[in-house]
């Protein structure tokens, strides 16, 4: 499967439960929207993006920082949708 994604200005606050202690933490995630090769619309909640160490990270960081963002209220995502 391939996804074609575009960053949005939305930052979602995801509630993450730590399995061992049951503690709940809130993690910010930028919302990216797009579609699959079959045309199915998707929303992805990205908490981390890594750029290869040998790549120049400056342009990526500048482009991401230039993207305006707004924070949403904390939300829960059904576990069956989490990979």
Secondary structure, DSSP 8 states (H G I E B T S, - for coil): --EEEEEEEEEEEEEEE-TTT--EEEEEEEEEEEEETT--EEEEEES-----TTS--HHHHHHHHHS--EEEEEE---GGG--
